[in-house]
Structure formats: C-alpha cells, structure tokens
Amino acid sequence: MANLKFLDAPPGGDAITPYDEAHHDTYWRLLDAETEKADWKEVVKLIFGIDPDQETMRARKMHDSHLARARWMTQTGYRKLL
C-alpha cells in the first residue's frame, strides 16, 4: 500500500472510478477494520500512513470518506462490475 497515493476523499458519484479500482484493497481493509471495531486512528496510521494526532481533521476525513465509498462499493457499486 505504500506506493498508493491517497486523496483526502475519494471521488464520488454513481460510477466506479479509476481511483476505486486502484484502491479496492484499501476499501476491503477499511471494511475489515470496521467489522473488527478497530480504532479509526490506528486504521489511518496503518492504511493511509498519516498521523491522526498531527492531522486530526484530515485523518478523520480520509477515514470516513473512504469508508463511506467502501460501503457504497459493497452496496451499490459492485453491480456496475457485473
């Protein structure tokens, strides 16, 4: 994951984007962490490589927006792959 570049928020919309395709593993990791009730700050450190104590607002935005996109992919977006 270290080679991936992350936006503060993934592109939105009702279409799967190249960003979604490049970051699908990130989405799975976020969903797994949510299922395991992992601390969002630890998740941000591990997945995005940023310090949530130094960049709290940015870290929270990255976590929440990418997790929301991950949920969209599992609830709606996957249909676009079929």
C-alpha positions as CSV (number, residue, x, y, z in Angstrom):
1,M,0.0,0.0,0.0
2,A,2.9,2.3,0.5
3,N,3.1,3.1,-3.2
4,L,-0.6,4.2,-3.4
5,K,-1.4,7.8,-3.4
6,F,-4.5,8.8,-1.5
7,L,-6.8,11.7,-1.9
8,D,-8.3,13.3,1.2
9,A,-11.6,11.9,-0.1
10,P,-12.2,9.5,-2.9
11,P,-14.1,10.7,-6.0
12,G,-17.9,10.4,-5.5
13,G,-20.6,9.7,-7.9
14,D,-22.6,6.8,-9.2
15,A,-19.8,5.3,-11.3
16,I,-16.8,3.2,-10.4
17,T,-13.7,5.4,-11.0
18,P,-10.1,4.5,-11.7
19,Y,-9.4,5.6,-8.1
20,D,-11.9,3.0,-6.9
21,E,-10.2,0.3,-9.0
22,A,-6.8,1.2,-7.7
23,H,-7.9,1.3,-4.1
24,H,-10.3,-1.6,-3.8
25,D,-7.9,-3.3,-1.4
26,T,-8.0,-0.2,0.8
27,Y,-11.7,-0.4,0.8
28,W,-11.7,-4.0,1.9
29,R,-9.2,-3.2,4.7
30,L,-11.4,-0.4,5.9
31,L,-14.4,-2.6,6.0
32,D,-12.5,-5.4,7.8
33,A,-11.2,-2.8,10.4
34,E,-14.8,-1.6,10.9
35,T,-16.0,-5.1,11.4
36,E,-13.3,-5.7,14.0
37,K,-14.2,-2.4,15.7
38,A,-10.6,-1.2,15.3
39,D,-9.7,2.3,16.5
40,W,-10.0,4.7,13.5
41,K,-6.7,6.4,14.5
42,E,-4.8,3.1,14.2
43,V,-6.5,2.4,10.9
44,V,-5.5,5.7,9.5
45,K,-1.9,5.2,10.6
46,L,-1.7,1.7,9.0
47,I,-3.7,2.3,5.8
48,F,-3.0,5.9,4.9
49,G,0.3,6.4,6.7
50,I,-0.6,9.7,8.4
51,D,-0.5,10.7,12.0
52,P,-4.0,11.4,13.2
53,D,-2.7,13.3,16.2
54,Q,-0.8,15.7,13.9
55,E,-3.6,15.9,11.2
56,T,-6.7,15.1,13.1
57,M,-9.3,16.7,10.8
58,R,-7.6,15.4,7.6
59,A,-7.2,11.9,9.0
60,R,-10.8,11.7,10.1
61,K,-12.0,13.0,6.7
62,M,-9.8,10.4,4.9
63,H,-11.1,7.6,7.1
64,D,-14.7,8.5,7.0
65,S,-14.9,9.3,3.3
66,H,-13.0,6.2,2.1
67,L,-15.1,4.0,4.4
68,A,-18.3,5.6,3.0
69,R,-17.0,4.8,-0.5
70,A,-16.1,1.3,0.5
71,R,-19.7,0.8,1.8
72,W,-21.1,2.2,-1.5
73,M,-18.9,-0.2,-3.4
74,T,-20.3,-3.2,-1.5
75,Q,-23.9,-2.0,-1.5
76,T,-24.3,-0.4,-5.0
77,G,-21.0,-0.1,-6.9
78,Y,-20.4,-3.8,-7.3
79,R,-23.4,-4.0,-9.6
80,K,-21.6,-1.9,-12.1
81,L,-18.9,-4.5,-12.3
82,L,-21.3,-7.2,-13.3
